[in-house]
Amino acid sequence: MTINEPVEFIDPLKQSERAHALTAVPATIGLAEAALILGIAKSTAWTMYSQGTFPLPVIRIGTRIRVVRVHIQQFLETGEPVTFESATASPVAFEPAARESNAG
């Protein structure tokens, strides 16, 4: 090995944090976060929701309004409004990060 050769260093802690962050992603997000991803104002998202024109299906859990992440991804890929029926007809693959084996 010479001084000019690059050395690959993988910090196991950072790698572990990244893997955890990928697997810890919730399946649903709030309407405000969905608005941020879609690039619209929160007030616009709430108005669209209340008028029934929000382009994604929403789930009401108690007093909370949630949007399924996969539906947002499908909307961004197709540009077409998503309904529960269209989301199940052509689902977008959502695969959590694979866990690494600790068996050397």
C-alpha positions as CSV (number, residue, x, y, z in Angstrom):
1,M,0.0,0.0,0.0
2,T,1.3,3.4,-0.9
3,I,0.3,6.8,0.6
4,N,-1.6,7.8,-2.6
5,E,-3.9,4.8,-2.5
6,P,-7.4,5.7,-1.1
7,V,-8.4,3.9,2.0
8,E,-12.1,2.9,2.4
9,F,-13.3,3.5,5.9
10,I,-16.9,2.7,6.9
11,D,-17.9,3.9,10.3
12,P,-20.1,1.1,11.7
13,L,-22.0,3.5,13.9
14,K,-23.1,5.7,11.0
15,Q,-23.9,2.7,8.9
16,S,-26.1,1.4,11.8
17,E,-27.8,4.8,12.2
18,R,-28.6,4.9,8.4
19,A,-30.0,1.4,8.5
20,H,-32.2,2.2,11.5
21,A,-33.4,5.5,9.9
22,L,-34.5,3.6,6.8
23,T,-36.4,0.9,8.7
24,A,-37.9,3.4,11.1
25,V,-39.7,5.4,8.4
26,P,-43.4,5.5,9.3
27,A,-45.9,4.3,6.6
28,T,-48.1,7.4,7.1
29,I,-47.3,11.1,7.6
30,G,-49.4,14.1,8.6
31,L,-51.1,16.4,6.1
32,A,-48.6,19.2,6.9
33,E,-45.6,17.0,6.0
34,A,-47.4,15.8,2.9
35,A,-47.9,19.4,1.9
36,L,-44.2,20.1,2.3
37,I,-43.3,17.1,0.1
38,L,-45.8,18.2,-2.5
39,G,-44.5,21.7,-2.4
40,I,-47.7,23.4,-1.4
41,A,-48.6,25.5,1.6
42,K,-50.1,23.8,4.7
43,S,-53.1,26.0,4.4
44,T,-53.6,25.0,0.8
45,A,-53.4,21.3,1.8
46,W,-56.0,21.8,4.5
47,T,-58.3,23.8,2.2
48,M,-58.0,21.1,-0.5
49,Y,-58.7,18.4,2.2
50,S,-61.8,20.2,3.5
51,Q,-63.1,20.7,0.0
52,G,-62.4,17.1,-1.0
53,T,-59.9,18.0,-3.7
54,F,-56.7,16.8,-2.1
55,P,-55.1,14.6,-4.8
56,L,-54.3,11.8,-2.3
57,P,-56.5,9.6,-0.1
58,V,-56.3,10.5,3.6
59,I,-56.8,8.4,6.6
60,R,-58.5,9.8,9.7
61,I,-57.2,8.2,12.9
62,G,-59.0,9.8,15.8
63,T,-58.5,13.6,15.3
64,R,-55.4,13.1,13.1
65,I,-55.3,13.2,9.4
66,R,-52.7,10.9,7.8
67,V,-51.4,10.3,4.3
68,V,-49.8,7.1,3.1
69,R,-46.2,7.7,2.0
70,V,-46.5,5.2,-0.9
71,H,-49.5,7.2,-2.3
72,I,-47.4,10.3,-2.3
73,Q,-44.6,8.5,-4.2
74,Q,-47.2,7.2,-6.7
75,F,-48.6,10.7,-7.2
76,L,-45.2,12.2,-7.7
77,E,-44.3,9.5,-10.2
78,T,-47.5,9.6,-12.2
79,G,-48.8,13.1,-11.7
80,E,-52.3,11.6,-11.5
81,P,-54.5,11.9,-8.4
82,V,-54.4,8.7,-6.3
83,T,-57.4,7.0,-4.9
84,F,-57.5,3.9,-2.7
85,E,-58.7,1.9,-5.7
86,S,-56.0,3.2,-8.0
87,A,-53.3,2.7,-5.4
88,T,-54.1,-1.0,-5.0
89,A,-54.5,-1.5,-8.8
90,S,-51.0,-0.4,-9.5
91,P,-49.0,-0.3,-6.3
92,V,-45.6,1.3,-5.9
93,A,-43.1,-1.0,-4.4
94,F,-42.2,-0.1,-0.8
95,E,-39.4,-2.2,0.5
96,P,-37.8,-1.6,3.9
97,A,-34.0,-1.8,4.0
98,A,-32.7,-5.3,4.4
99,R,-31.2,-6.2,7.7
100,E,-27.6,-7.2,7.7
101,S,-26.6,-10.4,9.3
102,N,-24.3,-10.2,12.3
103,A,-23.1,-13.8,11.6
104,G,-19.6,-13.2,10.3
